[in-house]
Amino acid sequence: MNQPLLHVMIPVYGDSPYLEETLNSVVKHLPAKFPITVIEDFSKQSKNQEIVKRFARIQYVQNEERLGIAKNFNKCINLSAGMFTQIIGSDDVFLKEVMTDIKMDLLMDPELSIIINDVEVINKNGNKTLTLTDSIKHILKPKLRRNLTEKQFLRSMSIGDWAYFPSIYWNTENTKKIGFSDKFHSAMDLAIFYDICKTKSKILISQEKVIQYRRHKNSASVKYSYSQDRYREEMECQIKAYNIAKTNNWKTEILLSQLSLTIRLHMMFKAIIILGTNYSLSKQICLLALKKLPK
């Protein structure tokens, strides 16, 4: 088989203090037969290309105009030469060689849409950390290695989003058919998870930790955690889940998507945290948390 199993894509925008560390880890742990590409969204000033030039095997692509996150992710998928595509951040770190514990017959299944691995969470200094969010994700994540059907996956995600984006191997051809929606910004991953649930799909859950996922104050996940738009997007995703469940008459999934319990509790928790510093935003997030989904 000439096609590589995996193509690692690293979308960047603006300078990242962790990019060189990320690239070092990718080159160290990714077999030479797997391509690596850095795709930089257009920015007038950046040192990223200079950093990438230090790594002979890494391809560098720069967009001629600013695409934004969703379109840049779609470009990653469209340019991928791999059967699967992994899209990681410029601050994530590889822990070990990838694709080592997955049998070829599983990878060749045309219904396999994504493989979700586990992660190790680190802070800005590279030390292991465990935030409340990560603790909850760990509790919610299925504990056994198994295939989930689209119905089971929707049910699990309706309870709470436990997946980490850079840990995912995306079936390249299947993902091209769906695409990342530029309607969503911070909840783009949850949106495409539910779009996958519209198709006849299998989702492979792996317990292998291949990535260190870095949490720091400048990361997108932290920045957007104080944005009302993030929570509005998440609730829109739950409406998407509800509509899929209703179309298929999945009664348990209809109820779970209506409850959206984990998302609502997270919103209330965030509203309490910012109550003293931004009363208006806290109130808006509270009202959003109490908003009913369609029945």
C-alpha positions in Angstrom: 0.0 0.0 0.0 1.6 3.3 -1.2 -0.7 5.6 0.7 0.6 6.4 4.2 -1.6 5.5 7.1 -1.3 8.9 8.7 -0.6 12.5 7.7 0.0 14.9 10.6 -1.2 18.4 9.9 -0.2 21.4 12.1 -2.3 24.5 11.4 -0.7 27.7 12.9 -1.7 31.3 13.0 0.8 33.8 14.5 3.9 32.9 16.5 3.8 30.0 18.9 6.4 29.7 21.7 6.0 25.9 21.6 6.2 25.3 17.9 9.8 24.0 17.8 9.1 21.7 20.8 6.0 20.4 18.9 8.0 19.8 15.7 10.8 18.1 17.6 8.4 15.6 19.1 6.6 14.9 15.9 9.8 14.2 14.0 11.0 12.0 16.9 7.9 9.8 17.2 6.4 9.8 13.7 7.8 7.1 11.3 9.6 8.6 8.3 6.9 7.1 6.0 4.3 9.4 7.5 4.3 13.0 6.1 4.1 16.1 8.3 2.8 19.5 7.1 2.7 22.9 8.8 -0.1 25.0 7.3 0.1 28.6 8.3 -2.9 30.8 8.0 -2.0 34.2 6.5 -0.3 36.6 8.9 1.9 39.5 8.0 4.6 38.8 10.6 5.6 35.3 11.8 8.7 33.4 12.5 7.0 30.0 11.9 8.5 29.4 8.5 12.0 30.0 9.8 11.4 27.4 12.5 10.0 24.8 10.1 13.0 25.2 7.8 15.1 23.6 10.5 13.3 20.3 9.9 14.1 18.9 6.5 11.2 16.4 6.4 8.4 18.8 7.3 6.5 20.6 4.5 5.5 24.2 5.0 2.4 25.7 3.3 1.2 29.3 3.8 -2.2 30.5 2.9 -2.4 33.5 0.6 -5.3 34.9 2.6 -6.7 34.5 6.1 -9.0 31.4 6.0 -9.9 31.1 9.7 -10.0 28.0 11.7 -12.6 25.9 10.0 -11.4 26.6 6.4 -7.8 26.0 7.5 -8.8 22.6 9.0 -10.7 21.7 5.8 -7.5 22.6 3.9 -5.6 20.3 6.2 -8.0 17.4 5.3 -8.0 18.2 1.6 -4.2 18.4 1.3 -3.7 15.2 3.4 -2.1 12.3 1.6 -2.8 9.9 4.4 -5.6 7.4 4.9 -6.1 9.2 8.2 -5.3 12.7 9.2 -4.3 14.0 12.6 -4.6 17.8 13.2 -2.6 18.9 16.2 -1.9 22.3 17.8 1.4 24.1 17.6 1.6 23.6 21.4 0.9 19.9 21.6 3.6 17.2 22.1 3.9 13.6 20.9 4.6 11.1 23.6 5.3 8.0 21.5 5.2 6.4 18.1 1.7 6.5 16.6 -0.5 3.8 15.0 1.2 1.0 16.9 -1.7 -0.8 18.5 -4.4 -0.7 15.8 -4.9 -3.7 13.5 -5.0 -3.1 9.8 -8.4 -4.8 9.4 -9.9 -2.1 11.7 -8.2 0.7 9.7 -9.5 -0.6 6.4 -13.2 -0.6 7.6 -14.9 2.0 5.3 -17.4 2.8 8.0 -14.6 3.9 10.5 -14.9 7.7 10.7 -12.5 8.6 13.5 -10.2 7.0 16.1 -10.1 8.9 19.4 -7.0 8.3 21.5 -6.3 9.4 25.1 -4.1 12.3 26.1 -1.9 13.4 28.9 -2.6 17.0 29.9 0.3 19.4 30.6 0.6 23.0 31.6 2.6 25.8 30.0 5.9 24.4 31.5 5.3 20.9 30.2 4.3 19.5 33.7 1.4 17.1 34.1 -1.7 18.8 35.3 -5.3 17.9 36.0 -7.9 20.6 35.9 -11.5 20.1 36.9 -12.5 20.1 33.2 -9.9 17.3 32.5 -11.1 15.3 35.5 -14.7 15.4 34.2 -13.6 14.5 30.7 -11.7 11.5 32.2 -14.8 10.3 34.0 -17.0 10.6 30.9 -14.6 9.0 28.4 -15.5 5.3 27.7 -13.0 3.2 29.6 -12.7 0.2 27.3 -11.2 0.0 23.8 -14.3 -0.5 21.6 -16.2 0.6 18.5 -19.1 2.9 19.0 -22.0 3.2 16.6 -23.2 6.6 15.6 -26.1 6.2 18.0 -23.8 5.3 20.9 -21.4 8.1 20.0 -24.2 10.7 20.0 -25.5 9.4 23.3 -22.0 9.7 24.9 -21.3 13.2 23.5 -24.8 14.4 24.6 -23.8 13.5 28.2 -20.5 15.4 27.8 -17.7 16.1 25.3 -14.8 14.0 26.5 -12.6 14.0 23.4 -9.5 16.0 22.8 -9.2 17.3 19.2 -5.4 16.7 18.6 -5.8 13.0 19.8 -8.1 12.2 16.9 -7.2 10.3 13.7 -9.7 11.5 11.1 -10.6 9.1 8.2 -9.5 11.5 5.5 -12.0 10.6 2.8 -15.0 10.4 5.1 -14.1 13.7 6.7 -13.8 15.4 3.3 -17.5 14.5 2.7 -18.6 16.1 5.9 -16.1 19.0 6.5 -15.7 21.4 9.3 -18.4 24.1 9.5 -17.3 27.7 9.7 -20.6 28.4 11.5 -18.8 27.2 14.6 -15.6 28.5 16.1 -15.0 27.1 19.5 -17.4 24.2 19.3 -16.4 23.1 15.9 -15.2 19.7 17.1 -18.6 18.9 18.8 -20.4 20.1 15.6 -18.5 17.7 13.3 -19.0 14.9 15.9 -22.7 15.2 15.5 -22.4 15.5 11.7 -20.6 12.2 11.8 -23.6 10.8 13.7 -25.8 11.5 10.7 -23.9 8.9 8.7 -23.4 5.2 9.0 -20.3 5.3 11.1 -18.0 3.5 13.6 -16.0 5.4 16.1 -13.0 3.6 17.6 -12.1 4.4 21.2 -8.5 3.9 22.0 -6.9 4.2 25.5 -3.5 4.8 24.0 -1.9 8.1 25.1 -0.1 9.5 22.1 -0.3 13.3 22.7 0.4 15.7 25.5 -2.4 18.3 25.3 -1.1 21.6 26.6 -3.4 23.9 28.7 -2.1 27.5 29.1 -3.7 31.0 29.3 -3.1 31.7 25.6 -4.6 28.5 24.3 -7.9 28.8 22.3 -9.8 26.6 24.8 -8.9 28.9 27.7 -9.6 32.1 25.8 -13.0 31.0 24.6 -14.0 29.7 28.0 -14.9 33.3 29.0 -16.9 33.9 25.8 -20.7 33.7 25.7 -20.3 32.7 22.0 -18.6 29.5 23.1 -21.6 28.4 25.1 -24.1 29.5 22.6 -22.3 27.4 20.0 -22.4 24.4 22.4 -26.1 24.7 22.8 -26.6 25.0 19.1 -24.7 21.7 18.8 -27.1 20.1 21.3 -30.0 21.2 19.2 -28.2 19.5 16.3 -27.9 16.4 18.4 -31.6 16.6 19.4 -32.7 16.9 15.7 -30.6 13.8 14.7 -32.0 11.8 17.7 -35.6 12.9 16.9 -35.2 12.0 13.2 -34.0 8.5 14.2 -36.5 8.2 17.1 -33.6 7.6 19.5 -35.6 8.3 22.7 -32.8 8.2 25.3 -30.6 10.4 23.1 -33.5 12.9 22.6 -33.7 13.2 26.4 -30.0 13.5 27.0 -29.5 16.2 24.3 -32.4 18.1 25.8 -30.9 17.9 29.3 -27.3 18.8 28.1 -26.5 18.5 31.8 -22.7 18.7 31.6 -22.7 21.8 29.4 -25.3 23.6 31.6 -23.3 22.8 34.7 -20.1 24.1 33.1 -21.9 27.3 32.2 -23.2 27.8 35.7 -19.8 27.1 37.2 -18.2 29.7 34.8 -20.9 32.2 35.5 -20.2 31.9 39.3 -16.4 32.4 38.7 -16.8 35.7 36.8 -19.8 37.0 38.8 -17.7 39.5 40.7 -15.7 40.8 37.8 -18.3 40.8 34.9 -21.8 40.7 36.2 -23.4 41.3 32.8 -21.6 38.4 31.1 -22.3 36.1 34.1 -26.0 36.9 33.9 -26.0 36.2 30.1 -24.3 32.8 30.6 -26.7 31.9 33.4 -29.7 32.7 31.2 -28.2 30.6 28.4 -27.6 27.7 30.8 -31.3 27.8 31.7 -32.6 28.0 28.2 -34.7 25.0 27.2 -34.1 23.0 24.0 -37.0 22.1 21.7 -39.4 19.4 22.8 
